[in-house]
Amino acid sequence: MDKKLKEIIKKNKEELIKLSAELFDDINCKVCGECDRNTHGKTRGCCEYCVEHNGYFRNNEIKNIKDLKKEYNFDNKLGFWDKGCKLPREKRSLTCLYYCCEKLEDEVIKIKGRNKWDEFRQKEIVIREGFSLLVNLQSIKQFIKSNE
């Protein structure tokens, strides 16, 4: 059961990451790189609290945050930020894979129109809900493992 659940989680996470990249990558590059929210003398918008929230990772989402911080030069003031996220998409927290700010919404509407925003938003919701299900599956997996 545990092995089967692990395979389900891995397969679905990979697919959700792919869908997230298809939906967000182009628009993220434009909007996030040019974000004008400023903290600590550097622009980093939504990533403002990356340091305080350990890259927005939830407790059961990552095994060893220390290794990830070391590998990607986690900064004590900027976290994983450096003109964008240092982490490749497949290593980002689930929150970072689907978060959509107002500025991103405005840009999608400006580029694609209001009706395309509604379509974009529906896809974003499906991706977010998919990641939420994965978090729940990981919790179930940990529960099963701790009760064996």
SERO-4910 file (N, C-alpha, C, O; in steps of 0.05 Angstrom, whole numbers):
BEGIN
 pado doro    nc1    nc2    nc3   cac1   cac2   cac3    cc1    cc2    cc3    oc1    oc2    oc3
  Met    A     17    -24      0      0      0      0     17     25      0     13     44    -15
  Asp    A     38     26     17     55     49     20     70     54     -7     72     77    -15
  Lys    A     80     33    -19     94     36    -45     76     46    -67     83     64    -83
  Lys    A     52     35    -68     32     44    -88     25     73    -84     23     88   -103
  Leu    A     20     81    -59     13    109    -53     36    128    -60     31    149    -71
  Lys    A     60    119    -55     84    135    -62     85    140    -92     91    162   -101
  Glu    A     80    119   -107     81    121   -137     59    139   -147     64    155   -165
  Ile    A     35    138   -135     13    156   -142     21    185   -137     16    202   -154
  Ile    A     32    190   -114     40    217   -107     61    228   -126     58    250   -136
  Lys    A     81    212   -131    103    220   -149     93    226   -177     99    247   -189
  Lys    A     77    208   -188     67    211   -215     50    236   -218     53    252   -236
  Asn    A     32    239   -199     13    262   -200     28    289   -194     21    309   -206
  Lys    A     48    288   -177     63    313   -171     78    322   -197     78    345   -203
  Glu    A     90    302   -210    104    309   -235     86    321   -256     93    340   -269
  Glu    A     62    310   -258     42    320   -278     33    348   -270     30    365   -287
  Leu    A     28    352   -244     19    378   -235     41    400   -239     35    422   -246
  Ile    A     66    392   -234     88    411   -239     89    418   -268     94    441   -275
  Lys    A     86    399   -286     86    404   -314     63    423   -322     67    442   -337
  Leu    A     39    418   -312     16    435   -317     20    463   -306     14    483   -319
  Ser    A     32    465   -282     38    491   -270     58    506   -287     55    530   -291
  Ala    A     79    492   -298     98    505   -315     85    516   -340     91    538   -349
  Glu    A     68    500   -352     54    508   -377     37    533   -372     36    551   -389
  Leu    A     24    534   -349      6    556   -343     21    581   -335     14    603   -344
  Phe    A     42    578   -319     54    601   -306     81    611   -317     87    635   -315
  Asp    A     97    594   -329    125    601   -335    127    627   -351    142    645   -344
  Asp    A    114    629   -374    117    653   -390    109    678   -376    123    699   -376
  Ile    A     86    677   -363     75    701   -349     92    707   -324     96    731   -318
  Asn    A    101    687   -310    118    691   -286    144    706   -294    152    724   -280
  Cys    A    156    698   -316    181    710   -325    177    740   -329    194    757   -321
  Lys    A    155    748   -341    150    776   -346    142    791   -321    154    812   -315
  Val    A    123    781   -306    112    795   -283    130    794   -259    136    815   -247
  Cys    A    139    771   -251    155    768   -227    182    782   -229    191    794   -209
  Gly    A    195    779   -252    221    792   -255    219    823   -255    239    836   -249
  Glu    A    196    834   -261    193    863   -262    176    873   -238    168    896   -238
  Cys    A    171    856   -218    154    864   -196    167    888   -181    191    889   -177
  Asp    A    150    907   -173    159    931   -160    155    931   -130    160    951   -117
  Arg    A    147    908   -118    146    907    -89    174    906    -79    190    889    -88
  Asn    A    182    923    -61    210    925    -53    213    919    -23    199    931     -6
  Thr    A    232    902    -16    238    895     12    268    892     14    281    882     -4
  His    A    280    901     36    308    898     41    325    910     18    347    901     13
  Gly    A    314    930      4    329    943    -17    329    927    -43    341    935    -63
  Lys    A    314    904    -44    313    888    -68    283    882    -74    267    881    -56
  Thr    A    277    879   -100    250    873   -108    247    843   -107    263    828   -118
  Arg    A    226    833    -93    220    805    -93    191    798    -88    185    775    -81
  Gly    A    174    817    -90    145    812    -90    134    791    -71    138    793    -47
  Cys    A    122    771    -83    109    750    -67    129    734    -50    122    721    -31
  Cys    A    154    735    -58    175    720    -45    185    734    -20    205    726     -7
  Glu    A    172    756    -13    181    773      9    186    757     35    204    764     50
  Tyr    A    169    738     40    171    723     66    183    696     62    179    678     80
  Cys    A    198    691     41    211    665     36    228    657     59    227    634     68
  Val    A    244    676     70    261    669     92    245    661    117    250    640    129
  Glu    A    226    677    124    210    672    148    194    646    147    188    634    167
  His    A    187    638    122    170    614    119    185    591    106    172    573     95
  Asn    A    211    591    108    227    569     98    220    561     69    215    537     63
  Gly    A    219    580     52    212    575     24    183    567     20    176    556     -1
  Tyr    A    167    572     40    138    565     39    133    535     39    112    526     31
  Phe    A    153    519     48    149    491     50    132    484     75    137    495     96
  Arg    A    113    466     72     97    456     94    113    434    107    132    423     96
  Asn    A    106    427    132    121    407    148    126    381    134    149    371    134
  Asn    A    106    369    121    110    343    109    117    344     79    116    324     65
  Glu    A    123    367     70    128    371     41    156    365     33    161    358      9
  Ile    A    175    368     50    204    364     43    218    350     66    213    355     89
  Lys    A    236    332     58    250    317     78    272    332     92    274    332    116
  Asn    A    289    346     76    311    360     89    315    388     76    329    391     56
  Ile    A    303    407     89    305    435     79    334    445     81    342    462     65
  Lys    A    349    435    101    377    444    104    393    438     79    409    455     70
  Asp    A    390    414     68    405    407     44    397    425     20    414    434      5
  Leu    A    371    430     17    361    447     -4    372    476     -1    380    488    -21
  Lys    A    372    486     23    382    513     28    412    514     21    421    534      9
  Lys    A    427    494     28    456    494     22    460    492     -8    477    507    -19
  Glu    A    446    474    -21    450    469    -50    444    494    -66    457    499    -87
  Tyr    A    423    509    -58    414    533    -73    421    559    -60    408    579    -65
  Asn    A    441    560    -43    451    584    -30    428    601    -18    425    624    -26
  Phe    A    413    590      0    392    604     14    404    628     29    423    624     44
  Asp    A    394    651     24    404    676     36    387    683     60    363    681     60
  Asn    A    400    691     82    386    698    107    368    722    105    351    726    122
  Lys    A    371    738     84    353    761     80    334    757     57    311    767     58
  Leu    A    342    742     36    327    740     12    316    712      7    300    708    -12
  Gly    A    324    693     23    314    665     19    325    654     -7    349    655    -12
  Phe    A    308    643    -23    316    631    -49    314    651    -72    315    643    -95
  Trp    A    310    677    -65    306    697    -86    332    708    -97    351    713    -82
  Asp    A    334    711   -123    356    725   -137    346    732   -165    352    717   -184
  Lys    A    332    754   -168    320    762   -193    301    740   -203    298    735   -227
  Gly    A    288    728   -185    270    705   -189    278    683   -171    298    685   -156
  Cys    A    263    661   -170    269    639   -152    293    623   -162    295    617   -185
  Lys    A    311    618   -143    335    602   -150    328    572   -154    342    558   -168
  Leu    A    306    564   -142    298    536   -143    286    529   -170    269    543   -181
  Pro    A    294    506   -182    280    497   -206    251    490   -198    246    483   -175
  Arg    A    233    491   -216    204    487   -210    199    461   -195    183    461   -176
  Glu    A    213    440   -202    207    414   -189    217    413   -160    210    394   -146
  Lys    A    232    433   -151    241    433   -123    227    455   -107    233    457    -83
  Arg    A    209    470   -119    195    492   -104    173    480    -86    163    458    -90
  Ser    A    165    496    -67    143    488    -50    117    488    -66    116    501    -87
  Leu    A     98    473    -57     72    472    -71     60    499    -73     48    506    -94
  Thr    A     62    515    -52     51    542    -52     63    558    -75     49    572    -89
  Cys    A     89    556    -79    102    572    -99     95    562   -127     99    577   -147
  Leu    A     85    538   -130     79    527   -156     52    537   -167     47    535   -191
  Tyr    A     35    547   -149      9    556   -159      0    584   -150    -22    592   -158
  Tyr    A     16    598   -134      7    624   -124      3    644   -147     20    646   -165
  Cys    A    -18    659   -146    -24    678   -167    -32    705   -153    -53    707   -141
  Cys    A    -15    725   -156    -20    751   -143    -38    768   -161    -44    761   -184
  Glu    A    -46    791   -151    -63    810   -166    -48    821   -191    -61    825   -212
  Lys    A    -23    826   -188     -7    836   -211     -6    816   -234     -8    823   -257
  Leu    A     -4    791   -227     -4    769   -247    -31    768   -261    -33    766   -285
  Glu    A    -52    771   -245    -79    771   -256    -82    795   -275    -92    791   -297
  Asp    A    -74    818   -267    -76    842   -285    -61    838   -311    -71    846   -332
  Glu    A    -37    825   -309    -21    821   -333    -35    801   -352    -35    805   -377
  Val    A    -46    780   -341    -60    760   -358    -84    773   -372    -88    769   -396
  Ile    A    -99    790   -357   -122    804   -369   -112    823   -391   -125    825   -412
  Lys    A    -90    838   -385    -80    857   -405    -71    843   -430    -76    853   -452
  Ile    A    -57    821   -427    -46    807   -451    -67    790   -465    -68    790   -490
  Lys    A    -83    776   -450   -101    756   -462   -131    763   -462   -147    751   -476
  Gly    A   -138    783   -445   -166    791   -443   -180    778   -419   -170    758   -408
  Arg    A   -202    789   -412   -217    781   -388   -226    752   -390   -224    737   -370
  Asn    A   -237    744   -413   -247    716   -415   -225    696   -413   -229    674   -402
  Lys    A   -201    703   -422   -178    685   -419   -168    683   -390   -158    663   -381
  Trp    A   -172    706   -375   -166    705   -347   -183    685   -332   -173    669   -316
  Asp    A   -209    684   -339   -227    665   -326   -218    636   -332   -219    619   -314
  Glu    A   -209    631   -356   -199    605   -364   -173    599   -349   -169    577   -338
  Phe    A   -155    618   -348   -130    616   -333   -135    610   -304   -123    592   -292
  Arg    A   -154    625   -292   -160    621   -264   -171    593   -258   -164    581   -237
  Gln    A   -188    583   -275   -199    556   -272   -177    535   -272   -177    516   -256
  Lys    A   -158    538   -290   -135    520   -291   -118    522   -266   -109    502   -255
  Glu    A   -114    547   -257    -98    551   -232   -112    538   -209    -98    526   -192
  Ile    A   -138    539   -207   -153    527   -185   -150    497   -186   -147    484   -165
  Val    A   -152    485   -210   -149    456   -213   -121    447   -203   -118    428   -189
  Ile    A   -101    462   -211    -74    456   -203    -71    459   -173    -59    441   -160
  Arg    A    -81    480   -162    -79    484   -132    -93    462   -117    -83    451    -98
  Glu    A   -117    455   -126   -132    433   -113   -117    406   -116   -117    390    -98
  Gly    A   -105    402   -139    -89    378   -143    -66    377   -123    -61    355   -112
  Phe    A    -52    399   -119    -30    399   -100    -40    395    -71    -27    382    -55
  Ser    A    -63    406    -65    -75    402    -39    -81    372    -34    -77    362    -12
  Leu    A    -91    359    -55    -96    330    -52    -70    315    -48    -69    296    -32
  Leu    A    -49    323    -61    -23    310    -57    -13    313    -28     -2    295    -17
  Val    A    -17    337    -17     -9    342     11    -25    323     29    -14    311     48
  Asn    A    -50    320     24    -67    302     40    -58    273     36    -57    258     56
  Leu    A    -51    265     12    -41    238      7    -15    233     22    -10    211     33
  Gln    A      3    253     23     28    251     37     23    247     67     36    232     81
  Ser    A      3    262     77     -4    259    106    -15    231    111     -8    219    132
  Ile    A    -31    221     93    -42    194     97    -19    173     96    -18    155    112
  Lys    A      0    177     78     23    159     76     39    159    102     46    138    112
  Gln    A     44    183    113     58    185    138     43    172    161     55    159    178
  Phe    A     17    176    161      0    164    182      2    133    180      5    120    201
  Ile    A     -1    122    156      1     93    153     28     83    162     30     63    176
  Lys    A     49     97    154     76     89    161     81     90    191     94     72    202
  Ser    A     70    110    205     74    112    234     57     92    250     63     87    273
  Asn    A     37     80    237     20     60    251     26     31    242     11     13    249
  Glu    A     48     27    228     56      0    220     71    -14    242     78    -37    239
***
